[in-house]
Amino acid sequence: MADTDAFTLVNEATHHKVFDDYEELSSGHLTDPQTYLTGVFRRQYPELTVTCTSSSNPALLNFAAAGHATAELDLKDESINRFRGYLPGNARYGYTEGIYETRYFAKYKYQWGSEYFILYVIAIGYSSYNFILKEPADGETTLSTPKAVEALIMAWGRWSYPVDNDFIYVYDGYWSASKLLWKQVQKANWEDVILNEEMKKTLVDLMTKFFDSEDIYKSLGVPWKRGVIFHGPAGSSLNQPLTQSRPSALLTLISGNGKTISIKALMHSLSASKKLKDRTVPALYVKSAPRTYDIRSIFLQARAMAPCMLILEDIDTIVTASSRSYFFNEVDGLENNDGIFMVASTNHLDRLDPGLSSRPSRFDRKYLFPQPSEDERELYCEYWRQKLKSKPAIKYPRKLCPAIAGITADFSFAYLQEAFVATLLAIAGHRSEETIRGGSPDDDDGGDLDSFELWREMKKQVKALRDDMGSSNVNSLTKSSSAAPVLMTNDLPVRSRDPTKQRSELPEAVMFDREGNARPLTGVREAAAKDEALKDLPLFGDDGKVVLRKGGMIESLGERTEAER
């Protein structure tokens, strides 16, 4: 048989017949609507190509709404399925009330530039499809992928994902490019973060040296990847606009988890660095990844965009017992992770699997973000003092700053912010609007601390927050340096464990003065009787017994209660 006869036989055996059999075999009308509808459109428009896409990629109706194309609803040749309802207005977002319409089946005459298309947008269940119909161009057939359709999809993609680096890529069940997060990151500068200066420099140098050292890693024959963990209690550092050199600067305050703020500053350093040999290094931020599928998606994207910085915030919620082994395989497996710099954070380093926190090939450096020192707390108080200068009715002299810093030992910046907000709300509740707006300028440093309403209310709120922190132990409640001496007796030796002994033989105590120095007391009974502030404070001895006092007089010894344990 001649070659031409063979081709004739192939052409005569219409593969539309084969597709009909495939369609019949594989498509349930609802379980596989894409296959079924593709066959429908090919029968309805045999002279046109049929291209099926998700309605969200490309989102052609959005593309037209932005003015880059036109989409005219065609009700002449096709029916429509739509749902209509009332939409209330929202002045905040700038739109008025009206009637909204959701279309589940609609046909459009679609024009992009000089190209014309027929566009069907069809929603079935939880899925939504574009069916793009286009006449074949020269050299194309009805089964070709039309170049005009490909060009349209590319135009939409470039519009949706501009070719600039002003994005942070965020994973929260799926990947998205966030311009808003990128703008927030640009506000985070290391000079505005209260953190050990040496640690700041170490973190920035670690990052820049990694991305500039690909050749060194390769020459040494080691994988070009690193991982670091930021750990410490929640709210343990601050993007703080105040420094000793510029205490009046009022930049954007972002209080809360200091590890998060430092990660933002690191991301900003990455985008602003001129030391990275002019290469673009994107930041990928993972918010949640509860399934092994999510872990896979994260590393596929990171490898595709490497070199990159991969941020795993609260890694103890991302790498769980069910996904731990899969995560380890993605980090240490056969696939190439060159160029991936992982930055993880956790409030609970002790809860992490040792294979995650202790194995150098995964996370080889750990950086502790401790609670703020007294000097750092004082700087935070100074920030609020500057902020409240515009509220003349709130008297806030400079000397309140060290006093408030003294009574907030063990407070994170998040708790400090809550103390100030709660204090101001309480003051506002005590006054009328007219009183708050009136008043004299607050430049008076005279008077003792208790003469200032802010101080009196602050002490109440700090006490309430300590109660919320669950601090029933005297040690955690009272070891702060306050304006008045604080009694401290936990874990002290007991002269007599016999409750029948004379009261003068009860355990010694310690007083902490304003500077935090410990001073012994020889008479617990006399101290408790003289100082109103101490009369209801329980005293513990090292035998687990508690001294109960009423009205300043020591009454008896008893077992420590469950709550006090």
C-alpha positions as CSV (number, residue, x, y, z in Angstrom):
1,M,0.0,0.0,0.0
2,A,1.3,3.4,-0.9
3,D,2.1,5.9,1.8
4,T,-0.7,8.2,0.6
5,D,-3.2,5.5,1.0
6,A,-2.2,5.0,4.6
7,F,-2.7,8.6,5.4
8,T,-6.1,8.5,3.5
9,L,-7.2,5.6,5.8
10,V,-6.1,7.6,8.9
11,N,-8.0,10.7,7.8
12,E,-11.1,8.6,7.0
13,A,-11.1,7.1,10.4
14,T,-12.5,10.2,12.1
15,H,-11.1,10.6,15.5
16,H,-14.2,12.5,16.5
17,K,-15.7,9.0,16.6
18,V,-12.9,7.9,19.1
19,F,-13.5,11.0,21.2
20,D,-17.2,10.3,21.3
21,D,-16.4,6.8,22.7
22,Y,-13.9,8.4,25.2
23,E,-16.5,11.0,26.3
24,E,-19.1,8.3,26.8
25,L,-16.7,6.1,28.8
26,S,-15.2,8.8,31.0
27,S,-17.7,11.5,31.6
28,G,-20.3,11.6,34.2
29,H,-22.4,14.6,33.4
30,L,-21.8,16.1,36.9
31,T,-18.7,14.3,38.1
32,D,-16.7,15.3,35.0
33,P,-18.5,18.3,33.5
34,Q,-15.3,19.5,31.7
35,T,-15.1,16.4,29.4
36,Y,-18.9,16.3,28.8
37,L,-19.2,20.0,28.0
38,T,-16.1,19.9,25.7
39,G,-17.9,17.4,23.6
40,V,-21.1,19.5,23.7
41,F,-19.3,22.6,22.4
42,R,-17.5,20.7,19.7
43,R,-20.7,19.4,18.4
44,Q,-22.4,22.8,18.7
45,Y,-19.5,24.7,17.1
46,P,-17.7,22.2,14.8
47,E,-15.9,25.0,13.0
48,L,-14.3,26.6,16.1
49,T,-11.6,25.6,18.5
50,V,-12.6,24.9,22.1
51,T,-10.3,25.8,25.0
52,C,-11.4,25.0,28.6
53,T,-9.8,26.8,31.6
54,S,-10.7,27.6,35.2
55,S,-12.8,30.8,35.4
56,S,-10.2,32.2,37.9
57,N,-7.1,31.5,35.8
58,P,-7.6,33.3,33.6
59,A,-10.2,35.6,35.2
60,L,-11.3,37.0,31.8
61,L,-14.4,38.8,33.1
62,N,-12.2,40.7,35.7
63,F,-9.7,41.4,32.9
64,A,-12.5,43.0,30.9
65,A,-13.9,44.9,34.0
66,A,-10.4,46.5,34.4
67,G,-10.8,47.9,30.9
68,H,-8.3,45.6,29.1
69,A,-11.0,43.9,27.0
70,T,-14.8,44.0,26.5
71,A,-17.3,41.3,27.5
72,E,-20.9,41.8,26.1
73,L,-23.5,39.5,27.5
74,D,-25.2,37.6,24.7
75,L,-28.9,36.9,25.4
76,K,-29.9,36.6,21.7
77,D,-28.4,33.2,20.9
78,E,-28.1,31.6,24.3
79,S,-30.0,31.4,27.6
80,I,-28.7,32.4,31.0
81,N,-28.8,31.1,34.6
82,R,-28.4,33.8,37.2
83,F,-29.2,34.6,40.8
84,R,-30.1,38.1,42.0
85,G,-30.4,39.7,45.4
86,Y,-30.1,42.9,47.5
87,L,-26.6,44.2,48.4
88,P,-26.6,46.8,51.2
89,G,-24.3,49.8,50.8
90,N,-21.1,50.3,52.8
91,A,-19.8,53.8,53.1
92,R,-16.4,52.7,54.5
93,Y,-15.7,50.8,51.2
94,G,-17.3,53.4,49.0
95,Y,-20.2,51.6,47.4
96,T,-23.9,52.2,47.6
97,E,-26.8,49.7,48.0
98,G,-28.0,47.9,44.9
99,I,-29.0,44.6,43.3
100,Y,-26.2,42.1,42.8
101,E,-26.2,39.3,40.2
102,T,-24.4,35.9,40.2
103,R,-24.2,34.2,36.9
104,Y,-23.9,30.4,36.8
105,F,-24.3,30.0,33.0
106,A,-23.7,32.9,30.6
107,K,-22.4,33.5,27.1
108,Y,-20.4,36.6,26.2
109,K,-19.1,38.2,23.0
110,Y,-15.5,38.9,24.1
111,Q,-13.1,41.3,22.3
112,W,-9.4,41.8,23.2
113,G,-7.6,44.2,20.9
114,S,-8.4,43.1,17.3
115,E,-9.3,39.5,18.3
116,Y,-12.9,38.3,18.9
117,F,-13.9,35.3,20.9
118,I,-17.0,33.5,22.2
119,L,-16.8,33.0,25.9
120,Y,-19.0,30.8,28.1
121,V,-18.6,31.0,31.8
122,I,-20.2,28.0,33.5
123,A,-20.4,27.2,37.2
124,I,-21.3,23.6,38.3
125,G,-21.2,22.8,42.0
126,Y,-17.9,24.1,43.4
127,S,-16.2,24.4,40.1
128,S,-16.4,27.2,37.5
129,Y,-15.1,27.1,33.9
130,N,-14.2,29.3,31.0
131,F,-14.9,27.8,27.6
132,I,-13.2,30.0,25.0
133,L,-14.3,29.5,21.4
134,K,-12.1,30.8,18.5
135,E,-11.9,30.2,14.8
136,P,-8.6,28.5,13.7
137,A,-5.9,30.8,12.3
138,D,-3.9,29.9,9.3
139,G,-2.1,26.6,9.9
140,E,-4.4,25.7,12.8
141,T,-7.2,23.2,13.0
142,T,-10.3,23.0,15.2
143,L,-8.2,20.7,17.5
144,S,-5.3,23.1,17.7
145,T,-4.5,25.3,20.7
146,P,-5.1,28.8,19.1
147,K,-2.2,31.2,19.4
148,A,-4.8,34.0,19.9
149,V,-6.2,32.3,23.0
150,E,-2.7,31.7,24.4
151,A,-1.8,35.3,23.8
152,L,-5.0,36.4,25.7
153,I,-4.2,34.2,28.6
154,M,-0.6,35.5,28.7
155,A,-1.9,39.1,28.7
156,W,-4.2,38.3,31.6
157,G,-1.3,36.7,33.5
158,R,1.0,39.7,33.0
159,W,-1.7,42.0,34.2
160,S,-2.5,39.8,37.2
161,Y,1.2,39.3,38.2
162,P,3.2,42.3,37.1
163,V,6.9,41.7,36.4
164,D,8.1,43.6,39.5
165,N,9.4,42.4,42.8
166,D,7.0,44.4,45.0
167,F,5.2,41.3,46.3
168,I,5.4,38.9,49.2
169,Y,4.3,35.4,48.2
170,V,1.9,34.0,50.8
171,Y,0.8,30.5,51.3
172,D,-2.5,29.9,53.2
173,G,-3.9,26.8,51.5
174,Y,-2.8,28.2,48.1
175,W,-0.2,30.7,46.9
176,S,-1.0,34.3,46.3
177,A,1.1,37.4,45.7
178,S,0.4,40.1,48.3
179,K,1.2,43.7,47.5
180,L,-0.3,44.8,50.9
181,L,2.1,42.6,52.9
182,W,5.0,43.9,50.8
183,K,4.0,47.5,51.7
184,Q,3.9,46.6,55.4
185,V,7.3,45.0,55.2
186,Q,8.8,48.2,53.8
187,K,7.9,50.0,57.1
188,A,9.9,47.5,59.2
189,N,13.4,48.8,59.7
190,W,16.1,47.3,61.9
191,E,16.8,50.7,63.5
192,D,13.2,50.8,64.7
193,V,13.5,47.3,66.4
194,I,14.5,47.1,70.0
195,L,16.9,44.2,69.9
196,N,20.5,43.6,70.8
197,E,22.5,45.4,68.1
198,E,25.0,42.6,67.7
199,M,22.1,40.2,67.1
200,K,20.6,42.5,64.5
201,K,24.0,42.6,62.6
202,T,24.4,38.8,62.9
203,L,21.0,38.2,61.4
204,V,21.4,40.5,58.5
205,D,25.0,39.3,57.8
206,L,23.9,35.7,58.0
207,M,21.2,36.3,55.3
208,T,23.3,38.4,52.9
209,K,26.4,36.1,53.2
210,F,24.2,33.1,52.4
211,F,22.8,34.5,49.2
212,D,26.2,35.8,48.1
213,S,28.0,32.5,48.8
214,E,26.7,30.0,46.2
215,D,30.1,29.6,44.7
216,I,31.7,28.9,48.2
217,Y,29.1,26.3,49.1
218,K,29.6,24.5,45.7
219,S,33.4,24.6,46.0
220,L,33.1,23.0,49.4
221,G,30.7,20.3,48.1
222,V,28.0,21.2,50.6
223,P,24.3,21.9,49.8
224,W,23.6,25.6,49.4
225,K,20.8,25.8,52.0
226,R,20.4,27.0,55.5
227,G,17.8,27.2,58.2
228,V,17.4,29.3,61.4
229,I,14.8,29.4,64.2
230,F,13.7,32.5,66.0
231,H,12.3,31.4,69.4
232,G,11.1,33.0,72.6
233,P,7.9,34.0,74.4
234,A,5.1,35.6,72.4
235,G,5.4,39.4,72.2
236,S,9.0,39.4,73.2
237,S,10.3,42.2,71.0
238,L,9.0,45.3,69.3
239,N,9.2,47.3,66.2
240,Q,9.8,50.3,68.4
241,P,10.1,53.9,67.0
242,L,12.0,55.2,70.0
243,T,15.7,55.0,70.5
244,Q,17.9,56.8,73.0
245,S,19.2,59.0,70.1
246,R,15.7,60.0,68.9
247,P,13.1,59.6,71.7
248,S,10.6,61.8,70.0
249,A,10.4,60.0,66.7
250,L,6.8,58.8,66.1
251,L,7.0,56.2,63.5
252,T,4.5,53.3,62.9
253,L,4.3,51.2,66.1
254,I,3.8,47.5,65.6
255,S,3.8,45.7,68.9
256,G,3.3,42.0,69.5
257,N,5.5,39.1,68.6
258,G,9.1,40.4,68.2
259,K,10.1,37.4,66.2
260,T,7.5,38.4,63.6
261,I,8.6,42.0,63.5
262,S,12.2,40.9,63.1
263,I,11.2,38.6,60.2
264,K,9.6,41.6,58.5
265,A,12.7,43.6,59.0
266,L,14.8,40.8,57.6
267,M,12.5,40.6,54.6
268,H,12.9,44.4,54.1
269,S,16.6,44.0,54.3
270,L,16.4,41.4,51.7
271,S,14.5,43.5,49.2
272,A,16.6,46.6,49.9
273,S,20.0,45.0,50.0
274,K,22.6,46.1,47.4
275,K,25.0,43.4,48.5
276,L,23.2,40.5,46.7
277,K,25.0,40.9,43.4
278,D,22.0,42.5,41.9
279,R,20.0,39.3,42.0
280,T,16.3,39.3,43.0
281,V,15.6,37.2,46.0
282,P,11.8,36.7,46.7
283,A,10.3,36.1,50.1
284,L,7.8,33.3,50.6
285,Y,5.7,33.5,53.7
286,V,3.8,30.4,55.0
287,K,0.8,31.1,57.2
288,S,-0.7,27.6,57.5
289,A,-0.1,24.2,56.0
290,P,-2.2,21.6,57.8
291,R,-1.8,18.8,55.2
292,T,1.1,16.9,53.6
293,Y,-0.2,18.2,50.2
294,D,0.4,21.8,51.5
295,I,4.0,20.9,52.5
296,R,4.6,19.6,49.0
297,S,3.1,22.7,47.4
298,I,5.3,24.9,49.6
299,F,8.6,23.3,48.6
300,L,7.7,23.0,44.9
301,Q,7.2,26.8,44.9
302,A,10.3,27.4,46.9
303,R,12.4,25.3,44.5
304,A,10.9,27.0,41.5
305,M,11.7,30.5,42.9
306,A,15.1,29.7,44.5
307,P,17.1,31.5,45.6
308,C,14.5,32.6,48.0
309,M,13.8,33.1,51.7
310,L,11.1,30.7,53.0
311,I,9.4,31.9,56.2
312,L,7.6,29.4,58.4
313,E,5.9,31.4,61.1
314,D,4.8,29.4,64.1
315,I,6.4,26.3,62.7
316,D,5.0,24.1,65.5
317,T,1.6,24.6,63.9
318,I,2.9,23.9,60.4
319,V,5.0,20.8,61.0
320,T,2.6,18.6,63.0
321,A,2.8,15.0,64.0
322,S,0.9,14.0,60.8
323,S,3.2,16.0,58.5
324,R,6.5,15.8,60.3
325,S,8.0,12.9,58.3
326,Y,6.9,14.4,55.0
327,F,8.5,17.8,56.0
328,F,11.8,16.1,56.8
329,N,11.7,14.3,53.5
330,E,11.1,17.6,51.6
331,V,14.1,19.2,53.5
332,D,16.5,16.3,53.4
333,G,15.2,14.2,50.5
334,L,16.6,13.6,47.0
335,E,15.2,16.8,45.5
336,N,17.5,19.9,45.2
337,N,16.8,22.6,47.7
338,D,19.8,24.8,46.7
339,G,19.2,28.5,47.4
340,I,16.5,28.0,50.0
341,F,17.1,30.0,53.2
342,M,14.5,28.9,55.8
343,V,13.5,31.2,58.7
344,A,11.1,29.6,61.2
345,S,9.6,31.0,64.4
346,T,8.1,29.4,67.4
347,N,6.9,30.5,70.9
348,H,7.6,26.9,72.1
349,L,11.0,25.6,71.2
350,D,10.7,22.9,73.8
351,R,7.6,21.5,72.0
352,L,9.4,21.0,68.6
353,D,10.5,17.6,67.6
354,P,14.2,17.2,68.2
355,G,14.6,16.2,64.6
356,L,13.4,19.7,63.7
357,S,15.1,21.8,66.3
358,S,18.4,19.9,66.9
359,R,19.5,18.5,63.6
360,P,22.0,20.9,61.9
361,S,21.1,20.0,58.3
362,R,17.6,21.4,58.8
363,F,17.9,24.4,61.2
364,D,21.5,25.0,62.2
365,R,21.1,28.2,64.2
366,K,18.6,29.2,66.9
367,Y,18.2,32.8,68.1
368,L,16.4,33.6,71.4
369,F,14.2,36.6,71.6
370,P,13.9,37.3,75.3
371,Q,11.4,39.4,77.2
372,P,12.2,43.1,77.1
373,S,14.6,44.5,79.8
374,E,13.6,47.3,82.1
375,D,15.4,49.8,79.9
376,E,13.5,48.6,76.9
377,R,10.2,48.8,78.8
378,E,11.0,52.3,79.8
379,L,11.6,53.2,76.1
380,Y,8.2,51.8,75.3
381,C,6.6,53.9,78.1
382,E,8.4,57.0,76.6
383,Y,6.7,56.2,73.3
384,W,3.3,56.4,74.9
385,R,4.3,59.6,76.8
386,Q,5.2,61.3,73.5
387,K,2.0,59.9,71.9
388,L,-0.2,61.3,74.7
389,K,1.3,64.8,74.6
390,S,-1.6,65.7,72.2
391,K,-4.1,64.7,75.0
392,P,-3.5,67.5,77.6
393,A,-6.0,66.1,80.0
394,I,-3.8,63.0,80.6
395,K,-1.1,63.9,83.0
396,Y,2.0,61.8,82.1
397,P,5.2,63.3,83.5
398,R,8.6,61.7,82.5
399,K,9.1,60.2,86.0
400,L,6.1,57.8,85.3
401,C,8.1,56.0,82.6
402,P,10.7,54.3,84.9
403,A,8.0,53.7,87.5
404,I,5.7,51.8,85.0
405,A,8.8,49.9,83.6
406,G,9.5,48.9,87.2
407,I,6.1,47.3,87.9
408,T,5.9,45.5,84.5
409,A,8.8,43.0,84.9
410,D,8.2,39.9,82.8
411,F,5.8,41.8,80.6
412,S,6.2,41.3,76.8
413,F,5.6,44.3,74.6
414,A,2.2,42.9,73.7
415,Y,1.2,42.9,77.4
416,L,2.7,46.4,77.8
417,Q,0.5,47.7,75.0
418,E,-2.6,46.0,76.5
419,A,-1.7,47.7,79.9
420,F,-1.7,51.2,78.3
421,V,-4.8,50.6,76.2
422,A,-6.8,49.2,79.1
423,T,-5.6,52.1,81.4
424,L,-6.6,54.8,78.9
425,L,-10.0,53.1,78.3
426,A,-10.6,52.9,82.1
427,I,-9.7,56.6,82.4
428,A,-12.0,57.5,79.5
429,G,-14.8,55.6,81.3
430,H,-14.3,57.7,84.4
431,R,-14.6,61.0,82.7
432,S,-17.1,62.8,80.5
433,E,-16.2,63.7,76.9
434,E,-16.0,67.3,77.8
435,T,-13.6,66.6,80.6
436,I,-11.3,64.5,78.4
437,R,-11.1,67.3,75.8
438,G,-10.4,69.9,78.3
439,G,-7.6,70.2,80.9
440,S,-4.2,71.7,81.3
441,P,-1.0,70.8,79.5
442,D,0.8,67.9,81.1
443,D,4.3,69.3,81.8
444,D,4.1,69.1,85.6
445,D,6.6,66.7,87.2
446,G,5.5,67.7,90.7
447,G,3.7,65.5,93.2
448,D,4.2,61.9,94.2
449,L,3.3,59.1,91.8
450,D,-0.1,58.4,93.3
451,S,-1.2,61.9,92.6
452,F,-1.4,60.9,88.9
453,E,-4.5,59.2,87.6
454,L,-2.6,57.4,84.9
455,W,-0.3,55.8,87.5
456,R,-3.2,54.8,89.8
457,E,-5.1,53.2,87.0
458,M,-2.0,51.6,85.5
459,K,-1.3,49.7,88.7
460,K,-4.8,48.3,88.6
461,Q,-4.5,47.2,85.0
462,V,-1.0,45.6,85.6
463,K,-2.4,43.6,88.5
464,A,-5.3,42.5,86.4
465,L,-3.0,41.4,83.6
466,R,-0.8,39.5,86.0
467,D,-3.9,37.7,87.2
468,D,-4.7,36.9,83.6
469,M,-1.2,35.5,83.1
470,G,-2.0,33.0,85.8
471,S,0.7,34.2,88.2
472,S,-0.4,32.8,91.5
473,N,3.2,32.3,92.6
474,V,4.5,35.1,94.7
475,N,7.8,35.0,92.9
476,S,6.3,35.8,89.5
477,L,3.9,38.3,91.0
478,T,6.3,40.4,93.0
479,K,9.9,40.1,91.9
480,S,9.5,43.3,89.9
481,S,11.2,46.5,91.0
482,S,8.4,48.9,92.0
483,A,8.2,52.3,93.6
484,A,7.4,50.7,96.9
485,P,9.4,47.7,98.4
486,V,8.0,44.3,97.5
487,L,7.9,41.3,99.9
488,M,9.5,38.1,98.5
489,T,9.6,34.9,100.6
490,N,9.3,32.0,98.1
491,D,11.9,29.2,98.6
492,L,13.4,30.9,101.7
493,P,14.6,28.8,104.7
494,V,12.2,28.3,107.6
495,R,13.4,28.6,111.2
496,S,10.6,26.4,112.5
497,R,8.2,24.1,110.7
498,D,6.3,23.6,113.9
499,P,3.0,25.6,113.8
500,T,3.0,25.7,117.7
501,K,6.2,27.7,117.8
502,Q,6.1,31.4,118.7
503,R,5.3,33.9,115.9
504,S,8.7,35.5,116.3
505,E,10.2,32.3,115.0
506,L,8.4,32.5,111.6
507,P,10.6,32.5,108.5
508,E,12.7,35.5,107.5
509,A,11.7,37.5,104.4
510,V,13.4,39.6,101.8
511,M,12.5,43.1,100.6
512,F,13.3,44.3,97.0
513,D,13.9,48.0,96.9
514,R,13.4,50.4,93.9
515,E,16.8,49.4,92.4
516,G,16.0,45.7,92.7
517,N,18.4,45.1,95.6
518,A,17.4,42.5,98.2
519,R,17.3,43.5,101.8
520,P,16.6,41.0,104.7
521,L,13.7,41.5,107.2
522,T,14.0,40.1,110.6
523,G,10.3,40.5,111.6
524,V,7.7,39.2,109.2
525,R,4.9,39.9,111.6
526,E,6.0,43.5,112.2
527,A,6.5,44.1,108.5
528,A,3.1,42.7,107.6
529,A,1.5,44.8,110.3
530,K,3.1,48.0,109.3
531,D,2.6,47.8,105.5
532,E,-0.9,47.8,104.2
533,A,0.3,46.6,100.8
534,L,1.6,43.4,102.3
535,K,-1.2,42.4,104.6
536,D,-3.0,40.1,102.1
537,L,0.1,38.6,100.4
538,P,0.7,34.9,101.1
539,L,4.1,33.8,102.3
540,F,5.6,30.4,101.4
541,G,8.3,28.5,103.2
542,D,10.3,25.8,101.6
543,D,8.2,23.1,103.3
544,G,5.2,24.0,101.2
545,K,3.4,25.7,104.1
546,V,1.7,29.0,103.7
547,V,1.5,31.8,106.2
548,L,-2.0,33.2,106.4
549,R,-2.5,36.8,107.4
550,K,-5.6,38.8,108.1
551,G,-5.5,42.5,108.8
552,G,-1.8,42.5,109.0
553,M,-1.6,40.0,111.8
554,I,-0.2,36.5,111.3
555,E,-2.8,34.0,112.4
556,S,-1.6,30.5,111.5
557,L,0.2,28.1,109.3
558,G,-1.6,26.0,106.7
559,E,-1.1,23.9,103.7
560,R,-0.6,25.7,100.3
561,T,-3.8,25.7,98.4
562,E,-4.2,24.1,94.9
563,A,-4.4,27.5,93.3
564,E,-1.3,28.7,95.1
565,R,0.7,25.7,93.9
